[in-house]
Amino acid sequence: MKKLGYKVLLYAVIVLLIAQLSKLIFSLPYYWGNPWYGSKIEFLKSKNTKDLPNTFFFGSSRVHRQIDPAKFDQTLDTISTLSVNSFNLGAPATFCPQTYYLYENFIQSDIASNTKYVFMELMNIELINENVMHQSRTIYWQNFSTFKFVMKAIFSDDQVDWKHKFGYLVRYGISFIESQYRIGFLGQLIVKKTDFNREFVGPETNGYYPLESELKVTTNRIIKNDLVKRKSSLDGDTTSLSMIALSSIKNFEDQTSTPDSIHLEKINDLIKISKDKHIKLIFVLSPRNSSSRLVSLYKSIPASNKIDLSNAAEFPELYTKENTFDIDHLNTKGSEIYSTLLAEKFKDLIVDK
């Protein structure tokens, strides 16, 4: 029995060494499993260095669908002397720590050569659900650094019971192993083909792709039906939207929640490595995405590195039905308001500090 165990261990080590060697021989871009983000990076690679943006937005669909670089730049041009040329690098279903992985690789690339400002959507740590297991989007960003960060955060969190901690450990552990053994990479390595799509860069080729624009142009019946259903989800009943707005106010009033110290440590580290590269990193609390724990984390971030646009008491216009596409996202009109407010807050942060 002991010999069998040694053989299994030896086999596992050999396969792991082969997998790691394949990384040196057959390389894939760091973003290969994220077609939305990857499409935007591939588009930027086609530009001359001098034409690259100096400001970027990172985050989930709340960035991809809601922050309009054209409106942001236009507003800053009107109210300040800041020279900003921005680009939206948000991608659907791209949460923390995946965003941190993408950002850490991004600032090491040539595309970041002109970068002065980066806006990062502040989010809670994503705890992998069973329905996204064994998928490229869950595997490609897994490495020792992200695994260590998430494990430290989970096991230091007294708000998560041990049963759930074990479940998160198993799912993250499996995804980490799949990444290290390059399970799911083989097809990509053989055909050298990715799912990059120029459409994801948006109609104005600045990374912003509002839901209304996709609804107008998509020929995919499944996507179209889903968007129509989402758009009509609040017709006749805005109770859920009102509840989200009320919750955002209560989250800022809550004095009992404590920030995740491990997550805060990671954020401060990101701010430092950004500063070392002469990049101002700003964390943004998005509308319709807050919790008492997340607000507590936000309050602990240095004042010069954060902007809040989630509190409905201060920004009620970001919670009205007329500015809404679905329960989680603003429509084009709402996105213009949001992008304008973000520019104004940024100007206050940089110029009027």
N, C-alpha and C positions, 0 to 999 in steps of 0.2 A: 504493500500500500504506500509505503514511504517512497519507494522507487518511482511509482506512478506519479506521485505528487511532484517529485523532482523533475520528471519528464515533462509534466504539464507546465511547470514553472519555466523550464528551459525553453520549451516551445513558445510560451508567451513572450519571453525575453527576446528570442530570435525574431519573432514576428514584429515585435515593437521596434527592434533595431532596423529591420527592413523597411518598416513604415517611416521611421525617422530618416533613413537614408533616401527614401523616395522623395522626401521634401527637398533634399538638396539637388536631386536629379530632375524631378518633375515639379515645377513650382506653379502655384496658382496665386492670383492676386489676393490680398488679405480680405477683400470684400466679396469673394466669389459666390458666397451663399446668399447675398442680399442684392437681388436684381434692381431694386429701386435706387439704392445708394450707389451700386456699381455702375448703373447706367449714367448717373450724374458725373461720377469720377471719370468714366471713359470719355464723356463729352468734354470735360474740362481738360483732359489730356490733349485734345485736338487744338487747344488754344496756344498762342504764343505766351511765354512767361510774362511778358510785360502787360498782357491783356487779362491776366488772371484776377479774379476778385480779391479784395483785401478783407472781406467780412463774410462769415459763414454762419449758417444756422443748422444745428444738429438736434435730432429728436425723432419722435414718432410721427404718426399721421397728423397729430396736433400742430406739428411744424410744417410737414409736407403739404397739408391741405389749407393751412391758415395764415402763414406768413408770406406776404407778397414782397419780394425784394424791391420791385419797381416802386411800390408805394412807400416802402421804408426809406429808400434812397431819396425819393422825391421830397418826402417830408423833411428829412435832414438837410437837404439842399436849401429848403425854404426857411428853416428856423435856426440854422447854424452854419458855421464855416467848415464843418467837418467834411473831409473828402472820403466818401464811402461808396464802394462798389460791391454790392452784396450778392450772395447766391445761397439758395435753399438746398441743404443737404439732408433734409428730413426724409424719413422713409417709413411707410406703414409697418406696424408691428415691430418697431425697432426700439426696444426699451433698455433700461439700465440693467446690467452693465454692458450690454452689447454696444450702446452708444459710446461708452468710455473706451472700449476696445477699438472702435472705428476711429475715434478722435485721436487716440494715442498713436495709431498707425498713420493717420492723416498728417499730423504735424511733423512726421519724419519724412514725408514725401515732398517732391519738387512742387507739387500743386500748392503747398502751403507757403511757398517762398515769399509771397507778398502779404501774407496774412497779418493783420493788425488786431482784429476783433473776432471773437467767436462767441456765439450765443448757444448755450446748451440747455435743453429742456430738463428741468429738475423733475425726476421721477423716483418712485420707490423702486427697490431692487426687484426685478422680475423673478418670480418663483415658478419654474417651468411646470406647465400643466401636462397631463398625459396626452392630450390631443395634439401636441406639437413635438412629441418625442420622435427621434430617429429622422428628423427632417433636416435638410441642408441649413435652413435658417436658424436652427437650434444648435447645430454642430460647428459651423465654420469659425465662430468667434471664441470657441472654448479653448483656453490654454491654462497653464498652471497659475498664472497671475490672476485671471478672472475667477478660477475655481477657488483659489485660496481666499480671495476677497469675499466671495459669496459665502463660503463656509464659515469664515470668521464672523460675518454679519449675522448669519442665521443662528449660530450657536451662542452668540452673545445677546440675542434678542429674547428678553424675558416675556415678551408678549406672544411668543409662539410656543405651543406645547411640544413635548418631546416626540409625540406621535407624528406631528406634521414636520418637525425638524428632520426626523428619520426619512420621511417620504421625500422631502426636498433634497436631502443628501443622496438618496438613491437615484433620483432623476438627474441631478447635476452630475453625479458620479458616472452614470451610464453615458451621458452626453460627452463628458470629458474623455472617457475611455474611447468612445467612438471617434473623437477628434484625434487622439493620440495614435490610434491604430488606423487612422485614415479611412474608417468605414463610411461609405457614402461618397468618398472622393474619387473612386475608381473611374466612374463614368466620365467625370469632368477631366480627369487626367488623360483618358484615352482619346476623347473627341476634341478636347481643348475648346469646348463650347460652353457658353454661359447663356443666361436668360436676359442679357442686357437689352433694353428696349428704349429707343430714343424718345418714345412717347412719355416715359417717366420723367423726362427733363422738363416737361410742361409746355404749354402752348407758347409761352414767351421765352423759352429756353433759359430760364433762370432758376429752375428747380421747383417752382411753385406750381402745383397742379390741383386746383380747387375741385371739389366733388361735382359742382355744377358743370364744369367744363368736361369732366369725364362722362357725365350723364348725357351730354349733348353729342359727344363724338363716338362713344363706344359702340361697337357692333356685336359685342359679346352679349347674348341675350341673358345669360345668367347674371352677369355684372349689372346690366341695365335694370333687370327686374329687382335686384337687391337694392340698387340705388333709389329706384322709384319707391320701394317699400320703406326705406329709411327716411326718405324725404317727406313722406306722408305720415310718418309715425306719430307726429305731434298734432296732427289735424284734430281740432275739436277738444283736445285735452293737453294742457301744458303743465299739469300738476307735477310731473316728474322733473321738468325743467325748473320749476319754482323750488322744488325740494333740493335740487343740486345747488341752486343759488343760495338758499337759506343755509345749507350745510357749509358752503364756503365761508360764510360769515361767522358761523359758530366755530369753525376750525381756527380762525384767527383770534377768537375770544377765549379759546381753551387755554388754560394755564397749567394743565395737569400733565400733558404729554411731554415726553423727553425725546430728544433727537437720538438717532442711531449713531453712536460714537464711531463705529467702524466706517460707516458710510461718510460721515463728516471728515474723517481722517483722509479718506480717498479723495474727496472733493478738494480739500486743502492741498493735497499732493498734486492734483491736476492743475490747480491754480498756480502752484509753484513751477511746475515744469513748463507751463504755458508762459509764465513770466520770463523764464530763462530763455525762451525763444522769442521774446518781445511781443507776445500775444496777450491781449487782455481777454480773459475768459470770464463770461458772465452767465450765471445760472438764472433761468427764467421759470417762474411758476406760472404755468399756463392756465387759462380759464377752463373750468369744468374738469380740473384734475387736481384736487387737493384732498388732503385728509389731515387730521390733527397731527399725526406723526410727520407727515411731509412738511406741513407748515412749521412745525417745531424744528425740523432740519433746516428749512429755509431761514428761519430767524437766527440760526447759529452760523450761517455763512457770512463772511466779512461783508460789510455794507457796500463796499466798492465793487463787489463781484456778484451782485444779485439784483433782480428786478421782479416785482410781483405784479401780475395782471390777472390774478385768480379771484381776488376778493370782490364779491358781488356788491358789497356795501360801497366800494370805491368805483367799481366798473360795472354798474347794472346793465349797461348797453350790451355787454358781452353775454348776457343771459336772457335776452328777449327773443321771442319767437320770430320776429321779423328779421333778425340777424342770424337765424339758425337754419342749418341744413338738416341735421339729425341731433339726437340727444347729446352726442359727443363732440360735434363739430359745428363751426360757424359756416354760414354761406358766404358767397363772394362779398356781399355788402358788409357782413360782419368781419370778414377777414381784412377788408380795407380799414375798418375802424381799429381792429386789433393791431395791424401793422403800423398804423399812424401812432397809436398809443405807445407801442414799443419804441418807436423812433423818438418820441417825445421824452419817454422815461430814460432812454439811452443818452440823449442830449443832456438831461438833468444830471445824469450820473457822471458823464465825462467832462462837460463844459462848465456846469454850474456846481461843481463839487466844492 
